[in-house]
Amino acid sequence: MTVLRQWLVWHPEWVALAVCVAAWSLLLVQAGQTMPLLALCTANGVQSGPVLPRVLGGLLMLLAMMSPRWLPALRHVAFRSLRQRRGRAMSVFVLGWLLPWLLAGLPLWAWQGVIALPTAALVALFAGAVLWQGLPARKRVLLRCHRTQPLAPGGWRAQSDCLRFGIRQGVDCLLTCGPLMLALSLAPPARGLMPAASALLAAELYLPRFAGRRAALFTALLGCAALG
Amino acid sequence: MQNHGDERGMQLGVNRQGDSSGGTSMVTRVRQDVNKLPQWDPTLLWYAKAVAEMQTRPFNDPTSWRYQAAIHGYQRDQDPFASDSDTLPSAADQRTFWSQCQHSSWFFLPWHRMYLMCFEAMVAATVVKLGGPAGWSLPYWNYSDTSNPGARRLPAAFFLPTLPDGSANALNVSARAPNDNGDIGMTPAEVDIRCLADALFTGIADGGHPGFGGPKTGFNHGNGPTGALEKTPHGDVHVAVGGDSGLMSAFETAALDPIFWLHHANIDRLWQVWLNRLSSHKNPADTTWLSASNAKFQFHDASGQVQTYTPAQMLDTTNTLLGYQYEDTSDPLATGAPVSIHAAVGGPMGAVVQQPAELAGGTSAAHALANAPTTAQVPLQAGAASVRGAALTSAPVARVYLNLENITGSGRPGGYGVYLNVADAANPPAQSDPGFAGTLPMFGVQAASGSDLLHQGSGLTYVLDVTHVVEHLKAAGTWDAHNLRVTFAPLRAGQKAPDLQVGRISLYYGD
C-alpha cells in the first residue's frame, strides 16, 4: 500500500481538510468578482444585491474557517460507522453541524444594506470575545468539542444519531467560536484576519494549553488588528 | 539483581553494585514486593509513620498527604476530609497541579510514573525527618502472583488497626470494600495480566486494539478507549479495593488510600515487565509522546519546588532521576501456554497495524446495566469480515474486538463480567468458562460521564479482545454470524443498583 493511501486509510477525516482547502481556494479565486472576498468577511460594507451569492459566500467562509474543527468528530463518525455508509454518515454529521451556524449566520448574510457599527460597539464586541475566551464556562464547552457519542450502525437511527451528533457539535462550536466570528463579521474588512482567526480556533482545540489566557491574548491582538 | 536475604528489611531495598574501581556505590533503590516483606517490615512501618506525618501538614502544602492525593483528582464536594479550616492552594495552583491524572491515554503510564516518583521522594524525605534511614522505596503489590494464594488479599499492614507500638495505623483505611482479614473477594479475572501479551503500546480509537499503554491523545482525562493495562488489572483493582463507597473507587479520592501507591507501583512494574518480555515491545518514539508541549507535566519535588517532566525522562527507571528498579520483573507468562494466540504463532501482530479495524455490527440503543445479569443482542453483518479482508490488503482478519462504548453512570458502581453467547444468561458460568470475555471496571465512570472543566462527558469506552472467545464459540458450534449475545454479570452479589448504561455495544474485526 502506498504511503499516501495508507495515510488516507488511517485518516478518514481528511475530507475536512479537503473541504477547507477547496473553500479557501474558491474564496480567493472569486475575490473581486461576484463574491468579493472581503464582503464575505464582514457585513460592514456589504452592498444591496442578490441574497444568494452572499449567503453562499458566507457558507463558503464558514466551511473554510471552521472545517479544521471537524477533524476529531469526523474521525469518530467514520471509524464508528459501517464501511458502506461511512461517507453518508460523515455527510449527515456535517449537515447537522452546519444547521446551528446557518441559523445564526443567515440573518447577517441575508441583510440588505450596510451594517456600520460605531467603533465603540466594535470594541465592545471584541472585548466580549476576549473575555469569553478566558471564562471557565467557555472552557467547559470547548472540552465538549472533543466529546463522542454512540452512533447506531444502521437504519434511520444511524442517520438521526449522526445528525444529532453534528448538531450538538455545531452548537458547542457556535458557543465557543461565535462571539469572535461575530466581531470579525462586523468589523472593517481586513485581509488575513480570517485565516488567523481560523488558526486560533483550531489551535485552542488541539493544543489545550493554548486555550484560555493565551487564546484570549491572541484574540485581543486580532481585535486590535481589525480595528487598528 | 542482588539477593538481599536477611538484609532485606534493614537496607530498605538499596541495591549496591560494584564499580570499576573495585568499591561499591549506591546505584539504584529496589522497590520490593510487599507480599514478600514481613508484616511490619521497616519499609512498611516507616511508610505508616510517614503517611501519618504527611497527613498533619496543611492542605496547601505540596508535600501534604491531601495535596498529593488531589494531584490525581479533586472535587471539593467529594473530599471526605473537607473542612472549613482548610487553606486551599491558590486557584492558579489548583488549576496547574491538581486533577492532572492522565487516563484513557498513552500518557497514563509515564504520568503515573512521574507522580509516584515525586510522592516516593516526599515519603523518603519524611522518613529521614522522622529519624528513619535514607533510601526508602515504595513497595509494590503483586496481586497477580499465581504462586501466592494470598496475593489478592490486602497486605496485613493495610488493615491492622495499630502499629506494633499500639499507635494508630495510618495505612488502615475504613473507606474500602468490606474485607475479611484482608480478603476483599478480588477474583483472578480482575488481576488478569493477559495485557502483557499485547504487541503494541499505542492504541488507536478505531475500534481495534486500544494498545497496552493506551491510545494516542493530547493531555487527557479520558475520552476512550482505555488502554489494556489501565483497564485490567488497574481499573479492576481500584473498584475491588474501593467497593461501592470507598476511596479507591473514584478518581477524586483514590490516592487518599495508602494502598493506591503500592497498586500503582505494580502497574508501573508491569510496564517494565511488558518491555522486558519481547524486544519488539517498545515505547512510542513519537515526539508528541516523548517531549512535545502537550507532554510536559508539572509536579513538586520533595523540597516543594516545581519541576517539569516529560515521558522521555521516564523511560529508564534506573536513570539518575528515577533511581529505582523492581525486585522482580520476570515474565509471568513465560511458563505454560501463551495467553495470546498471536504470541503463540510466532511473535507480535506485526510491527505496525496495517489497517483500521472494521465495524461488523452494533446495538442501536443504549443497554442498561443492573445489579443482576443482563443480555444485549448485537446484530452483526455477516459479510463484514470478508469485506474488510478483501478491501485493502490480502491479510486475513486476525482479531475480534468487542467495544463497549460511551459507558455512563454515576456513583461508584462495581464492575461486571462480560460473556458472549452463554446458554443461560440469567446464570452466567464461572469466569474460567471459555465464554468469559473479560471484566468491565467502572473506575471513573462518574467523572467521565460529566461535562466539566476536566471531562468531555463521553463516558468510558473499553475494548476487549474476544478473539479466543469467538474461536471457542465457532469450535463449539454456537457462533452466529448474524447475532451476538453479550451478557453483563455483576462481579459481586449485592452491588448497588446503578444507573449505568453502555451507549453502544459493537464488534470489530481488526489486527
Interface residues (C-beta under 8 A of the other chain):
Chain A: M1 V9 W10 R75 H76 F79 R80 S81 L82 R83 P136 K139 R140 L143 R144 H146 R147 T148 Q149 P150 L151 A152 P153 G154 G155 R157 A158 Y206 L207 P208 R209
Chain B: I204 A205 D206 G207 G218 F219 N223 G224 S293 N294 Q354 Q355 P356 A357 E358 L359 G361 G362 T363 S364 A365 A366 P379 Q381 A384 V387 R388 A391 L392 T393 E405 N406 S451 D452 L453 L454 H455 Q456 G457 S458 T461 G503 R504 S506
